[in-house]
Every structure is written in structure tokens, then in C-alpha cells.
Amino acid sequence: MKDTIMGKVGKHFALNWKEYASAAAVIVIIVLAQICGFDLWGRDLTYPLRYDGMDDISVLVDAKTLQQNAWVLSTDRLGVPYGTSFTDFSANMLNNVGAVVLKIFVMITQNVGLAANLTFLSAFVFAGLVSYFVMRELKVANWIAVLASAVFGTLPYLAFRSLSHIVLVECYFIPLSVLLCIWIYERDDVLCFNRKFFKNPRNYLAILFTLLIANNGIAYYPFFTCYLLVVTAFSKVVKTKKLRYAAKSVVLIACICFFLVMSLLPGMIYTWQHGSNDSAVVRGGFPETEVYGLKIIQMFIPIGGHGIDLIQRAINAYNGYTYFLNENIMSYLGIMAIVGFIMLMAILFMRQNNTFMQRLGLLAEMDLMLVLLGTTG
């Protein structure tokens, strides 16, 4: 029996060694980039990588809460003598995947600072690995998938957000959102509601992906996913005149919304029992979309000039005269992503007369619609 199992495992690795080697290469590239970029060599990681008394403190609070309690929704170590409940704060219920990762690192290390740092650093690696999985599912060549995934796992955005906005750094399921859209756009066998529905493994994966997406990014990434699903459905229905593609998107959006509601259920029950707390989290309303919204030029302007005086002067010239300069400076894409963005915009003006160009066309349409959604005005 043991020999049979070992034989199957050996055969599996013999057939798939390239995949494991490629995934390992993605991890190595990202970790080396982190060591250099964050100056990790010889650094004491038991101290938080960022400690400025702002949102980064909430990560340490969550880590300490998870060390002393089963979950992050309540603790008796804050708000003495009454204790603290976070059931009025939806963010603590909408990033369950990140909380699970933090819980695992807390259990392993028994050190709050180290667990927070490892959770932050691991997000880069997870982003690269999920990206690699998606690219291989789309039949992208190994070496291209490795390099592209390493780029995604080292985006400037991830470093800029840092520990303060770790819930946004944990964007590792974005490739799954794109994969769902491509499945709807290209595959008639996925989410085809017939007798063979439960015989297709991708249908189970699609539902699993919606569960993961819904529990990641405190509703930001789930919302953007639903938006992309609408864009995909509209594009496909317009081109084919077949409403079944819209039905597929509706099903996935319904799954995401269902899992979001399930995540918020503890807070809903708490509110039903104790009444609403309207002052728990107060936002500024729609004017904040202008204050914090995307400015397209900021996708192309780095935060610093990298020691090049001409670039630094150009950055200073723009930043010195523009309005609403805040965390939106983190919109910078990085050189490789800028090249990809420009190429996708060019695709919109080209003929899409084969499967490859049609896929790029869908990506270009999603890219454009996301820019229109995010930009100010």
C-alpha cells in the first residue's frame, strides 16, 4: 500500500516537475526582491516593518486578539472594564482569508510583530502563486507565467500600501476574478446549467473562487469583481446576442453577495440584538470619490525619481500644483505594468479576429472600464 502511494507521488512529480520548479522560481524571485526592497537581510522581524501609529496599529491589535482569542471580533484587553466588540466594524468581518493567514502565523510564531510582518510579506508570494496558477490555467507558457507572476507579486502598489493597508495588499485573488471573467467569455462548459453541471470540476472551482474573493479586501475587491463580471457579460451578450452569458455573471455575482452576507452575519445579529451604532464608522460620502479618486497620470508617475534629477523635477512640478494629492499617489503601476496597460489600450483599436486577440480584447475592455470607474469625475 505504502509503495503504491509513493509510486503515485513519484509519478506525479515526474510528470509535473516543471510546474513545481516554476512555482518555486516565482517564490524565489519575489523573496529576493523583498530582501532587497525592504532591506530584510539581518533585520529583526519581531519588530513591525512599519510602526507609525496609524492603521498599522490595527494589524497588531488583530494579531494580539487572535493570539488570545479564537477570532478578531471581540477582546477583553481593550476598552477596560467593558471590553471591546468589533461587530460594528465591517472590515473585521470582510477580510477573513487575511485573518486566517494572520492566525496561522500567530499560532506558529507566538509573536505579534513577527506574525504581522510574515502576513504582510506572504501576501506578495501568494499574489505571485495565484497569478501563476491562473496563467497556467490559461495555457500561458511556463517561463512567461513565471516572469509575469513575479511582476504581479512585486507591484509597487503592494509595497506602498504596507502594513497600514494590509487588507489592500492582500490582493492575491484578483487573478481569480479575471479568470472567472475569461471562463464566462470563452468557455461554454463552465456554469452551463444542465445535467453535467456537477461533473465539471471548474464549476466547483468557480464557486470556491467566489467564496475566497468575497472574504478578501474588505468588500473592495469583491465589488470590483462584480463590476468586471457585469462588463464581461455586457461585452459577450452584445457580441453574441445570447443572454445566457449574462445569467452566468448573475450567478457568480449572487454567490459573491451571498458569501459577503454570510461574513457580515455576526454583525447583523449583533445589531439586531443591541441596535445600530451609526457613529461606529463615519465616512465622508460621495465627495471622497473626488478627493481620493484615481488620476490617470498618477498611474505613470513614480513616487520618487530613483535618483534621476530630471524625473524628480517633473514629479515635484506636478505634485506642487495639483489638488487632492494623498494616498492616490500609490496608483503608480511600475514599468512593466505601464507597458502592459498601453498595449491593452492599443488592442482596442485592432482587429480581434482570433481567440488570442479576442481574449486580449476582453482584457482591454475590462482595463478601460476599471479606469473609467476609478478616475475622478
N, C-alpha and C positions, 0 to 999 in steps of 0.2 A: 504494500500500500504506500509506504513512505517512498520507495524507489519510483513508483508511478507518479506521485506528486512531484518529486524532484525532477523527474524526466520531463513532465509537462512544463514546469517552471523553466528548466533549461532550454527547452524548445521555444518557449515564449520569448525568452531573452535573445536567443539566437535569431529569431525572426524579426524582433523589434529593437535590436541594439542601437540602430541609428536614431530611433525616436528618443530613447533614454539618453544617448550621448548628446543629442541636440538639446534636449531639455536641460541637461547638466551644463551645457555651454551657455545657455541663456542665464542660468543661475550664476555661473562664474563671472560672466561679463557684468551683470548687474551688481554683484557683490564687490567686484574690483572698482567699479565706478563709484559705489558708495564709500568704500575705504578712502579713495582719493578725494571725492567731492565733499565728504563730511569730516575728513581728516580723522578717521577712526583708528588708525594704527597707534596702538599704545594708549588709547583713550579709555578712561574709566566709564564704562557704560552703565554703571549703577547710578550715575547722576543723569538726569534728563538732558537730552540733547538741546532742548530749549526750555528755558525757565524764566519767563518774563512777567509772570503774574497775571496773565490774561486767560484766553480759552485753554491754554495748555494745562492749566491747573485742573480743569475738569477731567482730563485724561488721568491724572494722578488720583483724583477723587474716585473715579470709576475703578481704577486698579486697586486702590485700598479697599473700596467697598466689595469688590469681587474677592479680595483676599480674606475678608472677614465674614462675608455673606454669600449666599447662593447666587444672587443676581444683583443688578445695579439699581433696582427701583427703590430701595429703602436702606437706611443705615441709622443706627443709634449713636454714631460717632460725630454727627453734625447736628446743629440745632438743639444743643443741650438746653433744657432737660427733656424736650419733647421728641427729639429725633427728627429725621428728615425723610420725606417721601418725594420721589421724583415722578410720580404718576401724573402730575400736571405738566410735565416737560416731555413733549412727544419725542424729542430727539433721543431720549434714553430708551425708547421703545422701537425706534425705527432704524437702528444700526446693530441688529442682533448678531450678524455674522462677525462684525468687528469686535463685539463684546465677547463672543465665543473665543476668538483668537486671543484677545487680551486675557481672558480667564485661563486659557491653557498655559500661556506664558507665566501668569502669576502663580499657577499651581506648580509649574516646573521650577521657577527661579526663586519663589518666595521673596521677591524683591520688587517693590513697586516701580522704582525708577528703571530698572533693567527690563522689566516686563513691558513698560510703556515704550521704551526705545526699541525693543525687539518687535513689538507690534507695528510700530511705525516703519522700521526697516524692512520687515517682512512684506509689507504692502507692495513695495517695489517688485519684489520677487514674485509674489502672487500675480501681479499685473502682467509680468512677462510670461509666466507659465500659462495663464489663461489665454493670453494672446496667441501663444504658440499652439495651444490646443485648437483654437478657432481657425487659425491659418492652415493647420494640417487637415482639419475637417473640410476646409475649402480647397484642398489639394494644392496648396502653395508648396513649392519646393523647400526642402529642409533648410538649406543654407539661407534662403531668403526669409523664411519664417523665423529663424534664429536671430538674424540681424534686425529684422523689423520688430520682433518682440522685445529685443534688448533696447531698442529705441523707445518703445512704448513704456517699458519698465524703468526708464531713466528720464522721463519727460521733466523739463524744468518745473512744470506745474506741481509735480509731486513734492519736489524739494522746497518750493516756495511756500506751500501750504503748511508744511512742517507739522509739529505736534499740535500746534494751536488749532488746526482744522483737520485733524487726523481722519474725521469721518468723510472728508472730501478726498484725502489722499488714498483712502481705501476704495479706489475706483476700479478695482480689478474685474468687475463683472460687466464693464462697458463692452468688451469684445463679445460677450454673450448676447447683449442687446442687439448688436449689429448682426450676429449670426442668426438670431430669430427673424430679423427682417429679411435677410438673404434667403432663409429657408422658405418663408412665405412667398417671396418673389420668384424663386427658382424651382422649388420642389413641390410637385403636386401630391406626393405621397405623405408629406408632413401635414398633420392636422386635417387630414381628409376624413370626414366623419362618416365612416362606413363600417362594415363588419371586420375589416382588417385594422381598425384603429389601434386596438390593443396589442397587435402583433408587430407594430413598428416601434423599435426602441427610441427613435427620435421624438416620438410623441411624449414618452415619459420624460425624456431629457428636456423637452420644451417646457413642460410643467415644472420640473425641478429648477430650470433656469429662472422662471418667473418667481419661484419661492426665494431663490438667492437674491435676485435683483430687488425684490420688494423689501428685503431685510438688510439693505445696504444703502448708505449715503443719505440717511435721514430724509427720505422722500424726494430728494433732488434727482438722483439717478433713476428711480422708478418713474418719475414724471417725464423725464427726457426719453426714457424707453417707450412709454406710451405715446408720446409725441411722434417718435420715429416710426412706430407701428402704424399710426394714422397716416403719416407721409407715405410709407410703403404701400399701404392699402390703396390710397388715393392714386398713386402712380400706376399700380398694377391694374386697378379697375378701369382707369382712363384708357390704358393701352390695350386691354383685352376685352373690355365691356362685360366682364364676368364678376358678379358680386360676391362669389364665394371667397375671393381673396380678402374682401372686407370682413367677412364673417370670421376668417382665421385671426385677423388682427383683433377683432372684438373679443374673441375667446381669450386670447393672451392678455389683453388689457383687463378683462374681467378677472382673470387669475391673479394678476398683479394687485388689483384693487382688493380682492378677497384676502390675500395674504397680508396686505397693508392693514386692513381692518382687524384681522386676527392679531397682528402685532400690537395694535392700539387698544385691544380689548381690555387689558388691565386698567388702563387709564379711563376708558369709558365706564367700566364698572365702578371705579373709584369716584368718578364724577357723579354717577347715578346715586351712589350712596351718600356722598358728602356735599354735593352741589358743585357748580362750576367755579373756577378761580380765574377770572378774566385778567387779573394782573400778574399771572404767573410768567407769561412771556408776552411782551408787548412789542409788536413790530410797527414800523413807520408807515405801512400801507404802500399803495402803488407808487408814490414818489420815489421810494427806494429803488425802483427799477431804473430810474434815470440816474440816481446817484451812484449805484453800484453796477449799472449795466455795462455790457461789453462795448468797447470802442474798437472797431475793426483794426485800426492802425496799431493798437496795443498788442495784437497777435504777432506783429512783426518787429516790435521794438523790445530789445532785451532790457532787463532791469539795470544792468551795468554794461559798460563799454568794453569789458575784457582787456583793459589796458590800452585800447586803441583810442587815441585822443579825439580823432575825427568823429567816431561813433559816439563817444561820451558827450561831446559838444552838441551833437544832434539830439541825443536823449535829453540833455539839460534844456535845450531850446524848446523842445515840445513840452516837457513837464513843467517848465517855468511859466507857460502861458495858457495851458489847458485848464478846464474846470473838472471838478469831481475826480481828482486823482486820489485813488485809495487802493484797496486790495485788488481792483481790476487790473493793476499792472501785472498781476500774476497770469494774465491771459497769454503771455508770450509762449509761442509754440515750440521754439527751437528750430535749428536749421533744417533738419530732415523733415519735420512735420510741416514746415513752411513750403518746402519743395513739393510735398505730397498734396498740400492744400491747393497750390497753384495748378498742379497737374489735374486735380479733380475739377477745378473750375474750367480748365480748358476742355475737359471731356464733354461738358455741357454743350459745346459748340461743334462737336464731332459727330459723325455718323456712328450709330450703335447697331451695327448690322451682324454682330455675332455674340455668342454667350459671354465672352470675356468683356467686351465693350459694354454690353447691357448691364453686367454686374458693376462695372466702374460707373456707368451712368446712374445706377441706383445710389451708389455711394456719393456721387457728386450731388445728386438731388437732396440727399439727407444732409450733406455738408452745408449746402446753401441754405436749406430751411432751418438748420440749427443756428447759423449765423444770423438769419433774419429774426429768429426767436430771441437770441441773446443780446443783440445790439440795442443800444439806446435809441429811443424814439420809435 
